[in-house]
Structures are given as C-alpha cells and as structure tokens.
Amino acid sequence: MTTKTTRNPQDTPKAVVLLSGGIDSTTTLAIARDENYDIYAMSFRYGQRHKIELKCAADIATALDVKQHTVVDINLRIFGASALTADIDVPKNRSDAEMGAGIPITYVPARNTIFLSYALAWAEVLAADTIFMGVNAIDYSGYPDCRPEYIHAYQTMANLATQAGVEGKTKLTIRTPLIDKTKAEIIQIGAALGVDYSLTLSCYDADAEGRACGGCDSCLLRKKGFEVARIPDPTRYR
C-alpha cells in the first residue's frame, strides 16, 4: 500500500479512473484515492443488460469522494455480438476449465479500446497524466483487451495521439494495479483500504433490483474470490 503524503492542492495529480461498479474497478479507484490523486471517475451506459451497475458506480463515486463522476452514453447494442449487448443468453454455471477455454460470448467487441479512448480525451482536457483501469489478466474470463500487452500498446498509441503527448507537455500512463492479482488478492487489497464491497455489483445478469444471478462467470469468480480471501461475501443474490 502506498503511504499517503501531503501535497499542495495545486500539486495534487489528477487521474481518470474507469469505474464500472464492480470489484476490480472499485478497488482500483480506492488505490488511486490512497495515492492522493484527485479522481475523475468515468462510467459508461453502453447498452449493457446489467445497466444497474451504473447505480452502484454512482454510489461508489459518492462513498469514495471523487472530484467528478461522468457517465458517458454510447450504444454498443447497434453492433451486438455479445451476451451483454444483444439478446444472447449469458452462460451460467460453467466450470473453471470451461471459463478458461477461449473467449466467452460475454466479450464485448472493442469495449476497452472505446472506453480508454473516452478516458484519454478527458485526461487530456483535465491535464491528467494517469488513467487507472481495473483490468485483470488472471481472473479475466479470457478477454483479449485485459492483457498487459494490450495495455502497453494502447499507452504507446495514446502518447502519439494527443497534442499533450506530441508537444511533450504530458506523458500519459495507464495504470493497471490489479492486472496480475487473483480475485482473492484484489478483495484483500480493497478490504485493507476500507472498500465497502456491498456497494459493488459484478453480475452480468443482475435483476432490476441489483440482485446477482449467482451463476454467470463473473458471479462465480466473485464468489470464489471472497471464499479464498476468507472475507464474508456481501453480495445480494436472487
């Protein structure tokens, strides 16, 4: 854990944090807060079936006292091809072997590239030199845009794509502090930082009241994470 330091208000660094309302993004936000960043949280209403996660994101942003929380409206349902943005059943009760075999139908094409592009634009306007993202390359269900090589490539591109980068004013860094952590390790980190995980939602198929299905890949990874971390699971299941 980073030790907090006292800075002049004008010297406080700014960071854009991508906030979905789930465990990983919330823990990442808590890490940025612990490092004394002024936090500008960004969430997306992108046509996801589990849009109730946006209420969680708003509650988390308030609880963790972010400077500003922006919700961006885009419509990835026009492309579909994912169980999260089309009328395709969300897979349930898959084994670890099944979850580890290939890219699942819950993958949303180019989602992280789109999200990072919006975050990049906001970071440039804010003169923020850091984007925090809660991607994970271990308990990540096989998504190609959660891998370290993808993040490194995007960061290189980002510094070639902005006025701030070309003029040498700001070198942007994309921070992924949880990329090599298990779900249990992530939960333990968040618990040490005082994260209230009852505010979070991980389910891909939650109902309108925010109750989790308990059987999708994300729910199964979340359940296992709390179990291995030996921390009570505060999730509301239906």
Secondary structure, DSSP 4 states (H G I P E B T S, - for coil): -PPP----GGG--EEEEE--SSHHHHHHHHHHHHTTPEEEEEEEESS-TTTTHHHHHHHHHHHTT-SEEEEEE--GGGT--STTTSS-PPP-S--HHHHTSS--TTPPTTHHHHHHHHHHHHHHHHT--EEE----SSSSTT-GGGSHHHHHHHHHHHHHHSHHHHTTS---EEE-TTTT--HHHHHHHHHHTT--GGG----TT--TT--B-S-SHHHHHHHHHHHHHT------B-
